[in-house]
Amino acid sequence: MRGDLCHWLLAWLNHGEYKGAHILAASTCDLMITNNLGWYGHKFVHHGGGDIGFGSFICFSPELGLGVAVLVNSDNINANRIGYQSLWILEEMIENQK
């Protein structure tokens, strides 16, 4: 379904709540987030993967309220790099609005 990863990201960014329903307990979210990457003093949760002909990457920061999902139809394009650079741009945009 189109937008599934965006819905999934929104649930994580809202600590297990989506469209007014608690689909995961906040304590469950805390337990499941074990892979934290420190970036400019903020915590990010990330995962990537791929196979012949495609790649994927998802990364989010509940602390910043930012998340990005990248899907590519190529094994020659670095989805991780696109994802991290997109988050960096979004974070800079938010900081510049303050």
C-alpha positions as CSV (number, residue, x, y, z in Angstrom):
1,M,0.0,0.0,0.0
2,R,1.3,3.4,-0.9
3,G,2.6,5.3,2.1
4,D,2.8,2.4,4.4
5,L,6.3,3.3,5.6
6,C,5.2,6.9,6.2
7,H,2.4,5.6,8.4
8,W,4.8,3.3,10.2
9,L,7.2,6.3,10.8
10,L,4.4,8.4,12.2
11,A,3.5,5.8,14.7
12,W,7.1,5.6,15.9
13,L,7.5,9.4,16.0
14,N,4.4,9.5,18.1
15,H,5.7,6.9,20.5
16,G,3.4,4.2,19.4
17,E,0.3,6.3,18.7
18,Y,-1.3,6.5,15.2
19,K,-4.5,8.3,14.3
20,G,-5.5,8.5,18.0
21,A,-5.0,4.8,18.7
22,H,-2.1,3.3,20.7
23,I,-0.9,0.5,18.5
24,L,2.2,0.0,20.6
25,A,2.7,0.8,24.3
26,A,5.2,3.6,24.8
27,S,7.3,1.2,27.0
28,T,7.4,-1.3,24.1
29,C,8.7,1.4,21.7
30,D,11.4,2.2,24.2
31,L,12.4,-1.5,24.4
32,M,12.4,-2.0,20.7
33,I,14.6,1.0,19.9
34,T,18.0,-0.5,20.6
35,N,20.1,0.6,17.6
36,N,20.8,4.3,18.3
37,L,23.2,6.4,16.2
38,G,24.4,9.6,17.7
39,W,24.4,12.5,15.3
40,Y,25.0,16.1,16.4
41,G,23.9,15.2,19.9
42,H,20.6,13.6,18.8
43,K,19.6,9.9,18.7
44,F,18.6,8.3,15.5
45,V,17.2,4.8,14.8
46,H,18.0,3.3,11.5
47,H,18.0,0.2,9.3
48,G,18.9,-0.4,5.7
49,G,19.0,-3.3,3.4
50,G,18.8,-4.4,-0.2
51,D,19.3,-7.1,-2.8
52,I,20.1,-7.3,-6.5
53,G,18.2,-4.4,-8.1
54,F,16.9,-2.5,-5.1
55,G,17.9,-0.9,-1.8
56,S,16.1,0.6,1.2
57,F,16.8,2.7,4.3
58,I,14.7,4.0,7.1
59,C,15.8,6.4,9.8
60,F,14.0,8.4,12.4
61,S,14.5,10.5,15.5
62,P,11.6,10.7,18.0
63,E,13.6,13.4,19.8
64,L,13.5,15.7,16.7
65,G,10.3,14.4,15.2
66,L,12.0,13.6,12.0
67,G,12.0,10.5,9.9
68,V,12.7,9.4,6.3
69,A,12.2,6.3,4.3
70,V,14.2,5.7,1.1
71,L,13.4,3.0,-1.5
72,V,15.6,2.8,-4.7
73,N,15.2,0.5,-7.7
74,S,18.9,0.0,-8.1
75,D,21.7,-1.7,-6.4
76,N,24.1,1.1,-7.5
77,I,22.4,3.9,-5.5
78,N,23.3,4.3,-1.9
79,A,19.9,4.6,-0.1
80,N,21.6,5.2,3.3
81,R,23.4,8.2,1.9
82,I,20.2,9.6,0.5
83,G,18.4,9.1,3.8
84,Y,21.1,10.6,6.0
85,Q,21.5,13.6,3.7
86,S,17.7,14.1,3.6
87,L,17.6,14.1,7.4
88,W,20.5,16.5,7.6
89,I,18.7,18.9,5.2
90,L,15.4,18.6,7.2
91,E,17.2,19.2,10.5
92,E,19.0,22.3,9.1
93,M,15.6,23.7,7.8
94,I,14.1,23.3,11.2
95,E,17.1,24.9,12.9
96,N,17.0,27.8,10.5
97,Q,13.3,28.4,11.3
98,K,14.0,29.0,15.0
